[in-house]
Structures are given as C-alpha cells and as structure tokens.
Amino acid sequence: MVVGTLGMIGLAAVLGAIILTALGRGGDQIPAVVTALGSAAIGALAGLLAPSPRE
C-alpha cells in the first residue's frame, strides 16, 4: 500500500507539472518541484524495498 501511494505521488507530480506547463502556468518552478518530489518518492521506495541488514 505504501509503495503504491509513493508511486501515485510521483505520477501525480509529473502529470501535474506537464498539465501546468501545457496551460502556461507555473513558470520556472515546475522542474524543481518535479525533481524534489521524484527524488523523495524514489528515495522512499528504495528505503522500503532494500533488504534489512542481518547479523
């Protein structure tokens, strides 16, 4: 459920940025928003999917 939610956040951010760019709204801030949300979502997915250390 968490992995799906993070994936949806990433998709929503990218689609929202594309729509805002197509409508001519947002200016120069859109690439920064997409980069920040995409990086956060990928980092969270990597943290969730990485195996835990075992001794």
C-alpha positions in Angstrom: 0.0 0.0 0.0 2.8 2.4 0.8 4.7 1.6 -2.3 1.6 2.2 -4.4 1.0 5.5 -2.7 4.6 6.7 -3.3 4.2 5.7 -6.9 1.0 7.6 -7.2 2.6 10.7 -5.7 5.4 10.5 -8.3 2.9 10.1 -11.2 0.7 12.9 -9.9 3.6 15.2 -9.6 4.8 14.6 -13.1 1.4 14.7 -14.7 0.5 17.9 -12.8 3.7 19.5 -13.9 3.0 18.6 -17.5 -0.5 20.0 -17.3 0.6 23.2 -15.7 3.3 23.6 -18.4 0.8 23.0 -21.1 -1.5 25.6 -19.7 1.3 28.1 -19.4 1.2 28.3 -15.6 4.0 27.6 -13.1 7.0 29.3 -14.8 10.5 28.1 -13.7 9.4 26.4 -10.5 7.9 23.3 -12.1 11.2 21.5 -12.8 12.3 22.0 -9.2 9.0 20.6 -7.9 9.2 17.5 -10.1 12.8 16.9 -9.2 12.1 17.2 -5.4 9.0 15.0 -5.4 10.5 12.5 -7.7 13.7 12.2 -5.7 11.8 11.9 -2.4 9.5 9.2 -3.8 12.4 7.2 -5.3 14.4 7.5 -2.1 11.4 6.3 0.0 10.8 3.4 -2.4 14.5 2.4 -2.2 14.4 2.5 1.6 11.2 0.4 1.7 12.4 -2.2 -0.8 16.0 -2.6 0.3 16.6 -5.7 2.4 17.2 -5.1 6.1 20.7 -5.8 7.5 21.0 -9.1 9.2 23.7 -10.3 11.6 
